[in-house]
Amino acid sequence: MSEIAWGIASDKIAIVMAVLLITMTMLSAGPLHPIDNLINNAPRPYWDEIRTFLILWPDTVASRFVAIPVLAVTVLQLAYWHRSWRPIILGGVGVVGMMGLVASMKLLLARNHPRTGDPAFFGDAGGVSFPSGHGANAILIYGLVLFLIIRYNAARPHIVRRLAYCIVGIAILQSLVSTYLHFHWFTDLVTGMIAGGLSLRIVMRLDALIPSGRTTMWWPWYGGSFWSSDPPASDSDGDDGTARAKVA
């Protein structure tokens, strides 16, 4: 466990993402207030005509009610194909870790809601605007779907590229819709995406540190035991991502 913790803590990309998250939080506390106010007070054309549509449709694309089912289908399918708990473990750890990080920051910093017109932290209104959970979802959950697809070679390269473009599109769409609807300050969304990116990097690093075969041997169809450290005799592939023959 200590080796895994050290491996995550010493990851250079994770360190950069963590520093970026702290820096963005500090900037959002004051220096970037003019930008937040400028975007928050900008005119909202066609407000009455499209507001309801935006709330019911585009704004839900990065919600957990939509993103988590997409991730669940992906991890369950990959777990079945490869007879491994690893996709399920990575998906669960990523979502729970990201939600814990975002919720902790929301409760600790208590930023005012955009409708108050005051982007200050520790507001009297008891807001939980910062950082954006939808922004974190767009990067972590959909990014995790893409990572698992790449890791297990579940799609051809041109499909992977298109999925990556879709994730970028979802992140941009979520930012535009949330700021238009006064659901979040601009810096809420940027910081949320950074938090999601940090969580995603930690999951990727965790996957690299978990020993090969450690999660496959728990798979009940291979005769392994959850409590035993001995892999099943019939398992020779481990968790290296090599595709197995699909069961009809």
C-alpha positions in Angstrom: 0.0 0.0 0.0 2.8 2.4 0.8 4.4 1.7 -2.6 1.1 2.6 -4.3 0.7 5.7 -2.2 4.2 6.8 -3.0 3.8 6.0 -6.7 0.8 8.3 -6.9 2.3 11.1 -4.8 5.5 11.1 -6.9 3.7 11.1 -10.3 4.9 14.3 -12.1 1.7 14.9 -14.0 -0.4 14.5 -10.8 1.8 16.9 -9.0 1.4 19.5 -11.8 -2.3 19.0 -11.8 -2.5 19.4 -8.0 -0.4 22.6 -8.2 -2.7 23.9 -11.0 -5.7 23.1 -8.9 -4.4 25.0 -5.9 -3.3 27.9 -8.1 -6.7 28.2 -9.8 -8.4 28.1 -6.4 -6.3 31.0 -5.2 -7.0 33.0 -8.3 -10.7 32.3 -8.1 -10.7 33.7 -4.6 -10.0 37.2 -5.8 -7.8 38.0 -8.8 -10.2 36.4 -11.3 -13.4 38.0 -9.9 -13.5 40.7 -12.7 -13.6 37.9 -15.3 -16.3 36.0 -13.3 -18.4 39.2 -13.0 -18.0 40.1 -16.6 -19.2 36.7 -17.9 -21.9 36.5 -15.2 -23.4 39.9 -16.1 -23.2 39.5 -19.9 -26.5 39.6 -21.8 -28.4 36.4 -22.1 -30.2 36.5 -25.5 -33.3 34.3 -26.1 -33.4 33.6 -22.3 -37.1 32.8 -22.2 -37.1 30.8 -25.4 -34.2 28.3 -24.7 -33.8 28.3 -20.9 -36.0 25.3 -20.3 -34.5 23.4 -23.1 -31.0 24.0 -21.9 -31.8 22.9 -18.4 -33.6 19.7 -19.5 -31.1 18.6 -22.2 -27.6 20.1 -22.7 -27.1 20.7 -19.0 -27.7 17.1 -18.1 -25.1 15.7 -20.5 -22.3 16.0 -17.9 -24.6 15.2 -14.9 -23.9 12.1 -12.9 -27.3 10.7 -13.8 -26.2 10.5 -17.4 -22.4 10.1 -17.2 -22.3 7.3 -14.5 -24.6 5.0 -16.5 -22.4 5.4 -19.5 -19.3 4.5 -17.4 -21.2 1.6 -15.8 -22.0 0.1 -19.1 -18.4 0.4 -20.2 -16.8 -1.1 -17.1 -19.3 -4.0 -16.9 -18.8 -4.9 -20.6 -15.0 -4.7 -20.3 -15.0 -6.7 -17.0 -17.1 -9.4 -18.7 -14.9 -9.5 -21.8 -11.7 -9.7 -19.9 -12.9 -11.6 -16.8 -11.4 -9.0 -14.5 -12.6 -6.8 -11.7 -10.1 -4.1 -12.7 -12.4 -2.0 -14.9 -15.0 -2.0 -12.1 -12.5 -1.1 -9.4 -11.0 1.7 -11.5 -14.4 3.1 -12.3 -15.6 3.0 -8.7 -12.4 4.5 -7.3 -12.3 7.3 -9.9 -15.9 8.4 -9.3 -15.8 8.2 -5.5 -12.5 9.9 -5.3 -13.6 12.7 -7.6 -16.9 13.2 -5.8 -15.0 13.3 -2.5 -12.5 15.9 -3.7 -15.2 18.2 -5.2 -17.6 17.9 -2.3 -14.8 18.7 0.2 -13.8 21.8 -1.7 -17.5 22.9 -2.1 -18.1 22.6 1.7 -14.8 24.1 2.7 -14.8 27.1 0.4 -18.6 27.8 0.4 -18.6 30.1 -2.6 -21.7 32.2 -3.3 -24.1 31.2 -6.1 -23.8 33.3 -9.3 -27.3 34.7 -8.8 -26.1 36.5 -5.8 -23.7 38.6 -8.0 -20.9 38.1 -5.5 -18.2 35.5 -6.3 -16.6 35.6 -2.9 -15.6 32.5 -1.0 -17.0 31.7 2.5 -20.2 33.6 1.7 -23.1 34.2 4.0 -25.5 32.6 1.6 -23.9 29.2 2.2 -23.4 28.5 -1.4 -21.5 25.4 -2.8 -20.8 26.7 -6.3 -17.0 26.1 -6.3 -15.8 23.9 -8.0 -18.3 22.7 -10.6 -19.2 19.0 -10.2 -20.5 19.0 -13.8 -17.1 20.2 -15.0 -15.4 17.5 -13.1 -17.8 14.9 -14.4 -17.1 15.8 -18.0 -13.4 15.2 -17.6 -13.2 12.4 -15.0 -16.2 10.2 -16.0 -16.1 10.5 -19.7 -12.3 10.6 -19.6 -12.3 7.4 -17.7 -14.5 5.8 -20.3 -12.0 6.8 -23.0 -9.0 5.6 -20.9 -10.6 2.1 -20.4 -11.4 1.8 -24.0 -7.8 2.6 -25.0 -6.4 0.4 -22.2 -8.3 -2.7 -23.4 -8.1 -1.9 -27.1 -11.9 -1.9 -27.3 -12.1 0.5 -30.2 -10.1 1.3 -33.3 -7.9 4.4 -33.3 -10.2 6.6 -35.5 -13.1 5.8 -33.1 -10.9 6.7 -30.1 -10.1 10.1 -31.7 -13.8 10.8 -32.3 -14.6 9.9 -28.7 -11.8 12.3 -27.5 -13.4 15.1 -29.6 -16.8 14.3 -28.1 -15.3 14.7 -24.6 -13.9 18.1 -25.5 -17.2 19.1 -27.0 -19.1 18.0 -23.9 -16.7 20.0 -21.7 -17.1 23.1 -23.8 -20.9 22.7 -24.0 -21.2 22.2 -20.3 -19.2 25.4 -19.6 -21.3 27.5 -22.0 -24.6 26.2 -20.7 -23.7 26.5 -17.0 -22.5 30.1 -17.4 -25.5 31.0 -19.5 -27.9 29.7 -17.0 -26.1 31.3 -14.0 -25.5 27.9 -12.5 -21.8 28.4 -12.1 -19.1 31.1 -12.2 -16.6 30.7 -15.1 -13.8 29.8 -12.7 -16.0 27.1 -11.0 -16.1 25.3 -14.3 -12.4 25.6 -15.1 -11.4 24.5 -11.6 -13.9 21.6 -11.7 -12.3 20.3 -14.9 -8.9 20.5 -13.4 -10.1 18.6 -10.4 -11.6 16.0 -12.7 -8.3 15.8 -14.6 -6.3 15.3 -11.4 -8.7 12.5 -10.4 -8.4 10.9 -13.8 -4.6 11.0 -13.6 -4.6 9.4 -10.2 -6.8 6.5 -11.5 -4.5 6.0 -14.5 -1.5 5.9 -12.1 -3.3 3.5 -9.8 -4.0 1.2 -12.7 -0.3 1.1 -13.6 0.7 0.3 -10.0 -1.8 -2.5 -9.3 0.1 -5.8 -9.9 -0.9 -7.7 -13.0 -3.4 -10.5 -12.3 -4.3 -9.1 -8.9 -7.8 -8.2 -9.9 -8.3 -11.1 -12.4 -7.8 -13.8 -9.8 -10.9 -12.6 -8.0 -13.1 -13.3 -11.0 -15.5 -16.1 -9.8 -15.6 -17.9 -13.2 -11.9 -18.7 -13.0 -12.1 -20.5 -9.7 -10.1 -17.8 -7.8 -10.8 -16.6 -4.3 -11.2 -13.0 -3.2 -9.2 -13.8 -0.1 -6.5 -15.9 -1.7 -3.3 -14.5 -3.2 -2.9 -17.4 -5.5 -4.2 -16.8 -9.1 -6.4 -19.5 -10.7 -4.6 -22.2 -12.5 -6.6 -21.5 -15.7 -5.6 -17.8 -15.8 -2.4 -17.0 -17.7 -3.2 -13.6 -19.1 -3.4 -11.4 -16.0 -4.7 -7.9 -16.6 -2.5 -6.9 -19.4 -5.4 -5.8 -21.6 -5.1 -8.6 -24.1 -8.5 -9.3 -25.5 -10.0 -12.7 -24.6 -12.4 -14.7 -26.6 -15.9 -13.4 -26.0 -18.4 -15.8 -24.5 -21.3 -16.4 -26.8 
